[in-house]
Amino acid sequence: MHFGLTEEQEMIVSTVRSFVENEIYPHENEVERTGEVPLAVAEAIKAKTLELGFYACNFPEEVGGAGLSHLEFALVERELGRGSMALTHFFGRPQNILMACKGEQRERYLLPAVRGERMDALAMTEPDAGSDVRGMKTFARRDGGDWVINGTKHFISGADHADFVIVFVATGEDQTPKAPKKRITCFLVDRGTPGFTIRHGYNSVSHRGYKNMILEFDDCRLPDAQVLGEVDGGFDVMNEWLYATRITVATMSVGRARRVFDHALSYSAERKQFGQQIGKFQGISFQLADMITEIDAADWLTLASAWRLDQGLPANREIASAKLYASEMLARITDAAIQIHGGMGLMDDLPLARFWRDARVERIWDGTSEIQRHIISREMLRPLGA
């Protein structure tokens, strides 16, 4: 593995960082205060992203994307992590799972999403089924030649702006020696479909303005043409396209941590107490040393997992390790940065308290820390028969 970035990769980093600083930072305080992203601001961010050629940069060139590698896309997400998630949402990274679209689905969903004409959202989580995906109760039954869906999804990010939603629902059940095992199918559901309602979810302390929504299905009727992948093949689609999304959480955590660290480092060099900069006190300087070491470790762990995907190597354990370590690292870094700033660290004049609150959800969504530890240990023990 080569540890340096190419000239093109360095340009990706500088371009996205400049975009975040100039197009995202100026709107953050307003979004934090109101909990809303003004429509004009959202459209401007989206238009400028399209102009840069970075919209849907996680998709291959053959469908109109920028064709970035997993490593390059991780660099993009790392820089976006420095900004408000409610705003960077409009930088536009549709779900990679749309690559599973076939035939007419490509024209209705995949290509419009890549061009920025339609926005998507992904729906799996339910009130009684979070990490236990097979525990979902939303169910689709056959009725003639159609499917009829009933149930509820919640914590669905981006659904407030979505033109269509990628939904996983149960479509059957198999009896196994241990317990019944549900079969899962993925559906594409357009906003406005009869029996499908999108409504506001819960108020969250993390990522204000980046809303979670509740989806309700009440005898929502869909034809076979809305099935993404194969009937009862939802886990196959999920495993092929979604497991790498944990890299996004890891790398965005690194970006946020670096922004927070920059504040702590500058403050340590400027703030004086007892006649000298506080950074000269061992209690502060050692904290800074520990902080940057943790950030660098999370960064390289994350980029290494993306690199393994680009090499076609197994990466499930490495991705889980990156997500686990980076998300927990971010919690420690934001807490330490506030401690270095003292009382000012909790004031709205600085973004530290916001990043501190935002950091909490990273250990929960896209697989909790406990789930990541389960994946890591399972990957090590299974080859040994345990």
LOVOSE-217107 format. One line per 8 residues: their letters; for each residue x negated, y, z of C-alpha. Coordinates in steps of 0.5 Angstrom, whole numbers, always signed. Layout:
N
A> X/Y/Z; ...
This chain:
386
MHFGLTEE> +0/+0/+0; -3/+7/-2; -1/+12/+4; -2/+18/+0; +4/+21/-4; +3/+22/-12; +3/+29/-15; +10/+28/-17
QEMIVSTV> +12/+26/-10; +9/+32/-7; +13/+36/-12; +20/+32/-10; +18/+34/-2; +17/+41/-3; +23/+42/-8; +28/+39/-3
RSFVENEI> +25/+42/+3; +25/+49/+0; +32/+48/-2; +34/+46/+5; +31/+52/+8; +34/+57/+3; +41/+54/+1; +42/+50/+8
YPHENEVE> +39/+54/+14; +43/+61/+12; +49/+57/+13; +48/+53/+19; +50/+58/+25; +57/+59/+21; +58/+52/+21; +56/+50/+28
RTGEVPLA> +61/+56/+30; +67/+54/+26; +66/+47/+25; +68/+48/+17; +64/+49/+11; +67/+54/+7; +69/+52/+0; +65/+57/-4
VAEAIKAK> +59/+55/+0; +60/+47/-1; +61/+49/-9; +55/+53/-9; +50/+48/-6; +53/+42/-11; +52/+47/-17; +45/+48/-15
TLELGFYA> +43/+41/-14; +46/+39/-21; +42/+45/-24; +36/+42/-20; +37/+35/-23; +37/+32/-16; +45/+30/-16; +46/+23/-15
CNFPEEVG> +38/+22/-15; +39/+15/-12; +42/+12/-18; +38/+10/-24; +37/+14/-31; +41/+9/-35; +47/+12/-31; +45/+19/-31
GAGLSHLE> +41/+19/-24; +34/+21/-23; +32/+14/-22; +28/+15/-16; +25/+9/-13; +27/+7/-6; +21/+11/-3; +22/+17/-7
FALVEREL> +29/+17/-5; +27/+16/+3; +23/+23/+2; +29/+27/-1; +33/+24/+5; +27/+26/+10; +27/+33/+8; +35/+34/+8
GRGSMALT> +35/+31/+15; +32/+38/+17; +39/+41/+15; +46/+41/+17; +49/+34/+15; +55/+38/+14; +52/+42/+9; +47/+37/+6
HFFGRPQN> +53/+33/+4; +54/+37/-2; +47/+35/-4; +51/+29/-7; +48/+22/-6; +54/+17/-8; +54/+10/-5; +50/+6/-9
ILMACKGE> +55/+0/-8; +58/+4/-14; +53/+0/-19; +57/-6/-18; +63/-2/-22; +64/-6/-28; +68/-5/-35; +73/+1/-34
QRERYLLP> +71/+2/-27; +65/+5/-29; +68/+11/-33; +73/+12/-28; +69/+12/-22; +61/+11/-23; +60/+16/-28; +64/+21/-25
AVRGERMD> +61/+20/-19; +54/+21/-21; +56/+27/-25; +59/+30/-19; +66/+30/-22; +69/+26/-17; +66/+25/-9; +67/+18/-6
ALAMTEPD> +67/+16/+1; +66/+9/+4; +71/+5/+9; +69/-1/+14; +70/+1/+21; +76/+0/+25; +79/+2/+32; +78/-5/+34
AGSDVRGM> +72/-7/+29; +66/-3/+29; +59/-8/+29; +64/-14/+28; +66/-13/+21; +69/-19/+20; +74/-17/+26; +77/-12/+22
KTFARRDG> +85/-12/+22; +86/-8/+15; +89/-14/+11; +91/-14/+3; +96/-20/+1; +98/-22/-6; +105/-20/-8; +106/-22/-15
GDWVINGT> +100/-19/-19; +98/-14/-14; +95/-13/-8; +99/-10/-2; +94/-7/+4; +96/-5/+11; +92/-3/+16; +88/+3/+19
KHFISGAD> +80/+5/+18; +77/+11/+23; +70/+14/+23; +70/+15/+16; +65/+20/+14; +66/+25/+8; +73/+22/+7; +76/+30/+7
HADFVIVF> +72/+31/+1; +73/+24/-3; +77/+24/-9; +77/+16/-8; +75/+11/-2; +71/+5/-3; +75/+0/+2; +73/-6/+5
VATGEDQT> +79/-11/+8; +81/-18/+9; +84/-22/+4; +84/-29/+7; +81/-33/+13; +77/-40/+13; +77/-45/+19; +70/-46/+21
PKAPKKRI> +68/-50/+27; +67/-44/+31; +73/-40/+30; +77/-37/+24; +72/-33/+19; +76/-28/+15; +74/-27/+7; +73/-20/+6
TCFLVDRG> +74/-16/-1; +72/-9/-3; +77/-4/-7; +77/+3/-10; +83/+7/-8; +84/+14/-11; +86/+19/-6; +94/+20/-7
TPGFTIRH> +95/+13/-8; +102/+12/-5; +102/+9/+1; +95/+11/+3; +94/+17/+7; +87/+21/+9; +88/+25/+16; +83/+28/+21
GYNSVSHR> +80/+24/+26; +76/+26/+32; +72/+32/+35; +65/+30/+35; +59/+33/+39; +55/+31/+33; +54/+34/+27; +60/+39/+27
GYKNMILE> +63/+40/+20; +61/+33/+18; +68/+31/+19; +70/+23/+21; +77/+22/+18; +82/+16/+19; +85/+12/+13; +92/+9/+14
FDDCRLPD> +95/+4/+9; +102/+3/+9; +104/-2/+4; +99/+1/-1; +99/-3/-7; +93/-4/-12; +92/-8/-18; +86/-13/-19
AQVLGEVD> +83/-7/-23; +81/-4/-17; +77/-10/-14; +70/-8/-13; +66/-14/-15; +69/-21/-14; +76/-22/-10; +73/-25/-3
GGFDVMNE> +66/-23/-5; +66/-16/-1; +60/-19/+3; +56/-20/-3; +57/-13/-5; +55/-11/+1; +49/-14/+2; +46/-13/-5
WLYATRIT> +48/-5/-4; +49/-3/+3; +44/-6/+8; +38/-1/+5; +43/+5/+8; +40/+4/+14; +33/+7/+11; +37/+14/+10
VATMSVGR> +39/+14/+18; +31/+13/+20; +28/+18/+15; +33/+23/+16; +32/+22/+24; +24/+24/+22; +26/+30/+18; +30/+33/+24
ARRVFDHA> +25/+31/+29; +19/+35/+25; +24/+41/+25; +25/+40/+32; +17/+39/+33; +15/+45/+29; +19/+50/+34; +16/+46/+40
LSYSAERK> +9/+47/+37; +10/+54/+35; +13/+56/+42; +7/+53/+46; +2/+57/+42; +6/+64/+43; +9/+63/+50; +5/+65/+56
QFGQQIGK> +5/+64/+63; +0/+65/+68; -4/+69/+63; -5/+64/+58; -1/+60/+52; +3/+54/+55; +0/+50/+50; -6/+50/+54
FQGISFQL> -3/+47/+60; -4/+39/+60; +3/+38/+62; +5/+41/+55; -1/+39/+50; +0/+32/+52; +7/+32/+51; +6/+35/+44
ADMITEID> +1/+30/+42; +6/+24/+44; +11/+27/+40; +7/+28/+34; +5/+21/+35; +12/+18/+35; +14/+22/+29; +8/+20/+25
AADWLTLA> +10/+13/+27; +17/+13/+25; +15/+16/+19; +11/+11/+16; +15/+5/+19; +21/+8/+15; +17/+9/+8; +14/+3/+9
SAWRLDQG> +20/-1/+9; +23/+3/+3; +16/+1/+0; +17/-6/+1; +24/-5/-3; +21/-2/-9; +16/-8/-9; +21/-13/-9
LPANREIA> +19/-16/-2; +24/-18/+4; +25/-12/+8; +31/-13/+13; +27/-13/+19; +23/-8/+17; +29/-3/+15; +32/-5/+22
SAKLYASE> +26/-3/+26; +25/+3/+22; +33/+5/+24; +32/+3/+31; +25/+6/+32; +27/+13/+29; +33/+14/+31; +31/+13/+39
MLARITDA> +25/+17/+37; +29/+23/+35; +33/+23/+42; +26/+23/+46; +23/+29/+41; +29/+33/+42; +30/+32/+49; +22/+34/+50
AIQIHGGM> +23/+40/+45; +28/+43/+50; +24/+42/+56; +18/+45/+53; +23/+51/+51; +26/+51/+58; +33/+55/+59; +32/+58/+52
GLMDDLPL> +32/+51/+49; +39/+50/+51; +41/+57/+48; +45/+58/+41; +39/+62/+39; +35/+56/+37; +38/+50/+34; +35/+45/+39
ARFWRDAR> +41/+44/+43; +45/+42/+36; +39/+37/+34; +40/+34/+41; +47/+33/+40; +47/+31/+33; +41/+26/+35; +46/+22/+40
VERIWDGT> +50/+19/+34; +44/+16/+30; +43/+10/+35; +51/+8/+34; +53/+9/+26; +50/+5/+21; +49/-1/+26; +48/+1/+33
SEIQRHII> +41/+0/+37; +43/-7/+39; +45/-9/+33; +38/-7/+30; +35/-11/+36; +39/-17/+34; +37/-17/+27; +30/-16/+28
SREMLRPL> +30/-22/+33; +34/-26/+29; +29/-25/+23; +23/-27/+27; +27/-33/+31; +31/-36/+25; +24/-39/+21; +23/-43/+28
GA> +29/-46/+28; +32/-42/+34
